[in-house]
Amino acid sequence: MLGGTTLVLLDRGLRANVDTSLQSLAQALAETVRRPPGFGATLDEMIESMLGPGFAEHFRLLDPRGRPDPRLAPRSRTQLPLSVEALRNAAAGRETFETLAVRTAAPLRVLTAPVIEQGQVIEVVQVAMSLEPIEMARSRFLLILLAMAPLALVVAGVGGWFLARRALAPVDAMVDAARRIEAEDLSRRIESSDSHDELGRLGAVLNDMLARLERSFATVSQFSADAAHELRTPLTILKGEIEVALRSSPSEGEYRRVLTSCLEEVDRLSALVEDLLFMARSDSGSVHITQTPVNLSAVMAEVDPALHALADAAAVTLSIVAGSALWVGGSPSMLFRLIFNLGENAIKYSPAGGRVEIDIVQRGAEAVLEVRDTGPGISIDERAHIFDRFYRGDRARSRGGVGLGLALAHSIVRLHGGHITVESTPGIGSCFRVVLPTSPPA
């Protein structure tokens, strides 16, 4: 395609040069015709001396009616036909270019131009040039193209192969790196030399995806390990109680004690499974709550006895301030669980003689629940994971629980369109703050 385009452009350029040369010759002849001969020379001798004997055969000088000029001596000239259109254009003062086919030679390019003097056409000049040099040049160029075509194809193929390998080398490296990455080892990353081109951006996106997958796999692995650990404890107790009862001959009272202990562990397993299912459904977005008006002050009053019982058993002073009615939209049972979990967590981590304060206030269009304690506080590193499932700080390992209370609270707050934060000073205490949008009363 490139060779064909070049051939066409070459042919047009050569023909344009021929037309330009013909125009220059026609102008020179017109000037010669206008000047009177000098030193006794005839017009025929002046034209032959200007054009040369080789080119003098390729022109004609005619009168405005198309008849040969009698001032030129008769000689064997090339017969240049004068078409009606060319003569009409000349009479109107316009030039006409024509290409004439010659049987015994190459085609001729003919220019028919008027000679104008004082606004009148006094003569008509015909000038011709052979197109043989153009055809020869075009033929030679075509032969060169045909001879160079195989070499050009080889060079293009080798160059394309080299460029393709060089361009696709980063892709091959990314593919190899991706194949080496497995679920057991997601720490590998795809190397990218330039982050500004398309491949660099693709590598960055894949690395971000791998980082998210690594975090997800780590979370799932930790979750599975913690869940298995928490489920194993009540199952072990159940098995031990039943085995002791089977190996001995206990009394009716001993049977009752064993069954009561087994029932407690079954309740513990049921509660744990329910909590896990709730959080799994919450993460998948399949939990939907009916936004009914709920009076938080009434919910606080319902939670009060249970929390005071826990506080008395732990020798912790508990203060609950409900205030006037404060309405939010949501589920009463979930909000009860939210306040109970936060209060239970504060009581559990407060030392004997400590103090826990729970209150709710309205700030603009928001209801703010605050749970403050005088416990050991939470370090900055622990605060980043405090709402993770099964997470328990180092101080909490010996205090029981499965580490789901705060994770459940976080899920409940999110379902109610609010947010929860924690402020803590190690050695002084912590404050959990829940902000929920208010709702008009029923």
N, C-alpha and C positions, 0 to 999 in steps of 0.2 A: 504493500500500500504506500509506504514511504517512497519507494523507488518510482512507482507510477505517478505520484504527486510531483516528485522532482522532475520527471520527464515532461509532464505537462507544463510546469513552470518554465523549464528550459526552453521548450518550443515557443511558448508565448513571449518570452524575453527576446529570443532571436528574431521573431517576426516583428516585434515592436521596434527593434533596432533597424530592420530593413525598411519599415515604414518611415522611420525618422530620417534615414539616409535618403530615401526617395523624396521626401519633402525638401530636404536641403538642396538636392540636385535640381528639383523643380524651381525653387526660388532662385538658384544661380542662373538657370537657363532663362528665367523671366527677366532677370536683370540684364543678361546679355542681349536678349531680344530688344529690350527698351533702348539700349545704347547703339548708336550708329557705328558701323565698322570703321576702324582707323587704319591709316597707312595703307589704304588700297586693299585690305583684306575683306573677303566675303564673309557673310554670316555663317556659312557652312564651315569655313576655315577657323573662325573664332570658336565655334562650339567644339570642333574636333580638337583644337589645341587645348581647350579647357577640360574636356572629358577624357581625352586620350583616344587613340585609335581603337582600343579594345571595347570601350564602352559606348562609342559614338553610334554603334549599330542598334542600341537599345533605347532610342528616343525618337519622337516624332514631333513636328511642329505643324499645327493646323490652324486654319482660319476659324472664326467663330461659327462657320457653318459646317466645319468638320472636314474641309478639303485641304490637301497638303499645301504647305507654304511654298510658293514658287521660288523663294530666295534660296532654298536648299537644293543643292545639285542632286539629281537622281542617282541613287546607289542601291546596292543590295542591302536593304535594311530589313530588320525583323518586322513582319507584318503584325502590328498591334491593332486589334479590332477596337473600334470606337462604338460603344453601345449607346443606344438612345438615351438611357438614363444618365450616363456619364456626360454626354453632350448637353443634356438639359441642366444638369448640376453646374457644369462649367459656365453655361450662359447665365446662370443665377449667381455666379461667383463662388461656387462651392467645389471642394475637392472630392474625388471619388477614387477609392482603393478597390482593386479587383484582383483576383487570382485566376490566371488563365492556364489551362492545361495544354501542354505541348506534347504531341505524340512522340517525337524523336528526342526530346530532352526533358529536363526537369521543369516543373511549373514555373510560371513567371508571375511576379508581383508587379502590378501595373498601377501607376498613379496618373490620373487625368486631372490637370489643374489649370485654371484660367490665368491668363496674363492680363492684368488690369492696369490701365493707364488713364488717369483723369476720370475715374469712375466708370470707364467703359472697358468691356472685354475686347481686347485687340487680337489676341492669339489664344490658342489652346495647346498646352504642352503635355505630352505623354512621355512618361519615364518608366522604364521597366528594369527589374533586377531578377536574376535567376534565384530560385529557392533551393538550388542544388546544394550549396554549402550548409543550409539549415538541415536538409534531409540527411546529409552525410554526418553532421554533428549529432543529430538525433539517433542515427543508426549506431554510431560508435558508442554513444552513451548507453544505448539499450544493450549492446553487446557487453559492455563493462558491467552493467547491472546483472545480466544473466551469468557472467563469469564470477561475479562476487557473491551471488545469491547463496551458494552452498557455504562459503566461508562465513557470510553474515549469519546464516542460520546456526552454524556451529558456535560462533562467538556469542550470539544471542542466547543459545541454549546453555552454554557454559556460564555466561554471566547471570542468566536467570536462576540457574541451579545454585550458584554461589550466593546470590542475593537472597534467594528463598531460604537456604540453610542458615545464612546469617540472621535473617529476620525471624525465622522460626526457632532458632536455638533457644531463646528465652522461654518459648512455649514448651519445647521439649523438656527443658529443665524444670519448669513448673509441673508438667505432667509426671515426670519421674519423682519429684518431691511429693506430689499428691498421692502417688501410688505407695510411697513408703510410709505415709501417715496411716495409722491404724487407731482403732478405738482404745486400745491399751496404752497408746503413747500419742497423745495429741499435743505434745509440747513442741514438736517440729514446726518450723515455719518455712514458707516459700521465699527464697531469696529474690530480690528485685534490685537491679542496679540503678534504675532511674524511676522515681516515683511520679514523674510529670507526664510520661507518655501513657498510651492506652494499656500496654502490658504492665507497666508499673502500677497504675491504678487498679488493674485487675488483681495483681498480686497483693496489694494492700487490702482490697475487699476480701479476698480469700483468707488472708491472715487474720483479719477481724472476725470473719466467720469461724475460723479455727479457734480463736481465743474464746469466743462465746460458747462453742461446742465443748471446749476444755472445761470452762467454768460449769456448764450444765452437767457434763459427765461427772465432774468432781462433786457437784451438789447432789446428784442422784446417788453416787457411790456412798457419800457420807450419810445421806438420808437413809439409804438401805441398811447401812451398818448400824446406825443409831436405832432405827426401827426394829431391826432384828434383836439388838441388845435389850431394848425396852420390852419387847414382846417375850423375850426369853425368860426374863425375871419372874413375871407372874406364872408363866407356864411351868417353870422349875418349882415354884412354891406349890402349885397345884399337884404336880407329880409327886413331890415329896410328901405332902399331906396324905394323898391317897395311898402311897406305898406304906406309910407308917400305919395307917388304919387297916390295911390288908394284912400286914405282918403280925399285928397284935389282936387281942380280943378286947377292944375297948368297951367301956360301959356306954349306956345311952347318952350320958352327958358328954363323953368324949366324942361320940359320933356327931353330936350336935355341934361341938366346937369345930370339928374337922369340916363339916359341911358349911358352917358359917364362914370359916376361913376360905374355903374354896369359892363360896358365893362372892366374897369380897374381891377375890382375885379375878373372877369372871366379870364382875362389874368394872373392875379396873381395865381389863382387856377390852370390854365393850366400849368404855369411854374413850380409850386410846384409839380404837379403830374408828369410832365415830368422828373423833377430832381429825384423824388423818384423812378420812373421806371428805370431810367438810373443806379442809384446806386444799385438797386435790381438786375438788369441784370449783372452789373459789379461784384457783389459779387458771383453770380452763374456761372460766367465765360462765359456767353452767348454773351458778347459784343466783337466784333472783329473789329479792325480798319485796314484799308489799309495803309501799311507803305509806304506812298509817301513822297518824299523829301519836307520839309517845311523850308522856310527861316524865322527864328525867328525874324530877324530884320524887315522884311516886316510885320509880325504879330504885332510886337510892334508898328509900324507906324500906323496900322489900329486901334489898341486899344487906341492910344494917344488921339484923340479928345474926346472920351467918358469919359476917366479918367480925362482929364483936365476940362471937364464940371462939373464933380462931385467935383473935388478939388476946383474949383472956388466957387461953391455953399457952400462949407464947410470952405472957407477961409483958405485953406491949400496949401502950396507951393509944386508943383509936379515937379520932375525932372526925365525925361526918357532918358536914354542913350542907343541907339540901336547899334551903331558902325557898323562895316562891316557885310557883309552877313555871317550868321551862320546857317548851315543846320542840321536839325534833321529829323528823320523819324516819321511820324504820321499823325494825322488829323488836318488840319488848323483850323477848327471850334472848335475842342476841345482845341487846344492850345490857341486860342483866349479867350475861356471861362476861361482857367487856369489863364492867365495873368490878365484878367479883374477881376476875383474873388479875386485874391491876392491883386491887386491894390485897388479895392473897399473896401476890408476889412481894409487895411492900412489907407485909407482916412477916413473911418467911425470912427476909433478909435483914430485918431490924433486930438488933440484939435485945436481950431481956432488959426491961426498963426503957426501951426506946419509944419513939412516938411516930405515929402515922396519921396524916391529915388528908381527908378527901373532901373536896368541895366542888361545886359547879357554879358558874357565873355566866351572865350573858354579856357579850361584848359586840355591840352592833347587831348584825344579822347572824352571829355565830354563838354557839354554846360551847363553853370551855370547861372541860373536866380536868382537874389537877389532882394527882396522887403524889404526896410528898412523904419521904421516910427519912429516918436518921441512921440508915444502914451504912455499910462500908463504902458505898459509892461504886461507880463503874469507871474503869479506865477508858482512855480514848480508843485503844485497840478493841476492847470488848464492846464498846458502843456501836462499832461498825457492824457487829454480828448479833446484837442483842435481840433482834426480831427474827432471826433465823430459826428454823425448826430444829429441835433437839439441842440447841446451843445452850450450854451452861458454863458460866465463868468458873475460874479455878476455885473461888470461894464457895461456889454453889454446888460443887460436886458432892459434898457431904451433907447437903440439906434436903436430899430427896427430890422427887419430881422428875418429869421426863423432858422438860425443856420445851413444852408446847404452849404454855400459858401466854407468853408475850407474842408468839407467832400467831396464835388464834386472835388475840386482841388486835394485832395489826391487820389481819384479814377482815375482821368485823368492821373496823374503822374504815377501811377502804371500800367495803360494800356499801357503807352509809354515806359515801361521798366526802369523807373527812380526811384528816391526817393526824398522825401521832408522832411526837418528838420526845426526846429525853434530854434532860440536863442533869449533870452529876459532877460532884466534887469528891474525889477519893478521900475517905476518912470523915466526911461530913454527912453525905446523904445524896439522894437522887430525887428528881421530880419528873414524873411522866405527865405529859400534857396532850390531851385529846381535843381537837377542834372539829365540831360538827355544825353543819348548816341548820339554822332553826327552821321551824315549820309552823304555820298557823294552827291553832288548836282545833279540835274536832267540832 
